[in-house]
Amino acid sequence: MKRVILITGGSRSGKSSYAEQLALSLSDSPVYLATARIWDEEFRERVRRHQERRGPQWTNLEEEKYLSRHDLTGRVVVVDCLTLWCTNFFFDSQSDVDASLAALKAEFDRFTGQDATFLFVTNEIGMGGTSDNVLQRRFTDLQGWMNQYVASQADEVLLMVSGIPVKIKG
C-alpha cells in the first residue's frame, strides 16, 4: 500500500537519522535514494559519512533528478533530500522557479505513483529572515512551495526539532 511520509526540519535537526531509523523499523532491506550532486570536497565528505552510517541491509541508489526511473514497488524508500533535489532542477533551469516547480511536481507524482512507502527528507529553509540575495529568495520560494506540495500529498508529516520528531499531520 502506498504511503508518503515527509520529514522536515532545520539543519542538523536529526531528519536523516530519524528517516533511516523509521525505514529500518518498516523493512529489513530499505532503499536509500540520494539526490545530491557532489559540489566540492567538503560535500563529498558529508556524503561519505552518511554512507558509512548505513549498514549492508540498505540498497543505495543515486539519482539527481528523475526518481521515477527507479521501480521501487513494494519497497520502503528514504529520499534524501528534497532540498538537494530542488536545487538540481533550479540550477538546470537557470533559476526558473515556475519551470522548476512544475517539473518537480510532475516527477514527484510519477515517482510516488508506485505502490511503495516513501520517506522524504527536506529542509525548512524559510524559517529564518528574508535573504538580501535575490537568488536565495527565489530558491526559498521554490523549496517552500515544493514542501507544501509534498506535505499536501503526504499521509504523515513530521517536524524534527533538536532530534525530536513532532507530528504535524497524520
N, C-alpha and C positions, 0 to 999 in steps of 0.2 A: 504494500500500500504506500502510495506517495506521501511524503511528509517533508515539509520545508521548515527549518529552524534557522533563525537569524540571531547571531551572537554579536553584539555591538559593544562599543566602549572606547575609552581613550587608549593612548599608547601605554603599553606595559600594564594593562589592567587585568591581564590573565585570560584574554579571549581565546588565543590559540590553544593554550594548555587545557582550558575548560572544554573546548570543542573536541580535542583529541581524547580526553577522558570520557566524554559523553559518547563519542563514536565507539570507543572500546567497550563501553557498557552495553552498546546496542549490537555489536558484531565482533566476532573473533578475528575477522580479516577485513578491516575497513580500508577505504581508499583515501589517500591524501592527494588532492588536486591543487598543485601550486600554480599561481597565476603570475608570479614575479618575473620581471626581467632583471638580469644582473646589470646594475648600473655602474658599479665600481667595486673595488676590493673589499671595502667595509661591508657592503651589502652581500657580497659573496660569502663572507664570514658569517653573517647573520643567517643566511640560508643553510650553510653547513651546520650551524648549531641546532637549527630547527630539525634538520635531517637526523642528526645524532640522537635527538631526544626520542624519536620514534623507533620502535623495535621492528623486528623482521616480519611481524604479522601484518604490517602495512603494505599496501600496493601504492607506490609513489608514482604519480603522473605529473608532468609539467605541461601546461597549456596557457599561453599568454592571452588568447582571445576567444577561440572557438571551442568552448567547453562541450558543445553538443557533438563534436567529433568522436567523443568517447561514449560508448554504450556501457552504462553502469547500472542497467536494470537489475533490481534485486539487491543492490549494494548499499552500504552506508558510506557516504562521501563527505569529507570535510573539504570545503573550497576555501582556501586561504590565499589571498583575501579579495573581497570586493573592491577595496580601495586601490590595490595594485592593478586589478582587472580594469577598473575605470580609467586608471592612469594610462594604460596601454591604448585604449580606444581614444582617449583625449589627445594624446600626443600624435597618434597616427592620423587623426582628423584635423591636424593643425589647430587644436584647441577649440573646435566647433562643438559647443555644448549640446545644441539640438541634435546634430548628427550623431554624436557620441551616445546620447541618452536613447535615441531611437534604436541604434544598433545594439546597445546593451540590453534594453528591454526585450527586443526580438530574440537575441541569443539566450537570454535568461529563460524566456518562455519555451524555446526549443529544448534547451537542456533539461529543464525541470518538467518537461512533458513525459519524461521517463518515469517508470514506476520504481522509485528509489527513495532513500532517506537522505536529504541534503542538509548539511550544516554549513551555513555561510558565515564566515567571519568578516567583520567590517569595522571601520573606524568612525567614530563620531568626531569628525574634524571641525564641525561648525559650532562647537560649544564654547569656543573662546571668542575673542574680539574679532572685529572685521579687519581683514588684512588691508594694508595700503597698496598691495600688489594686485593689479587687475587680473593677471593670470591665476593667481591663487584664489581670488574671489570667484572666478569663473569655475575653477575646479571644485571649490567648496560647494557651489550651487549644484554642479553635476553630481557630486558624491551625495549630497543631501537628498536630491530628488531620486537618485537610484536607491538609496537606503529606504526612502519612503515607499518606493515601488515594491521592493523586496519584502519589506515589512507588511505591506498590504496583501501580499500573496502568501505570507508565512503562516503556518499553523501555530508557531510559537516564536516569541521574541524575548531575548534575554539581554539585559544590560549588565555588563561587568563593571563593578566598582571596587577597586583595590582588591581584586581576586575573588570577590563575592558576586555570584550570579543573582540578579534581581529580575524576577519575572515581570515582563511588561505586557505580554499577550500570551494567551493560551492557557 
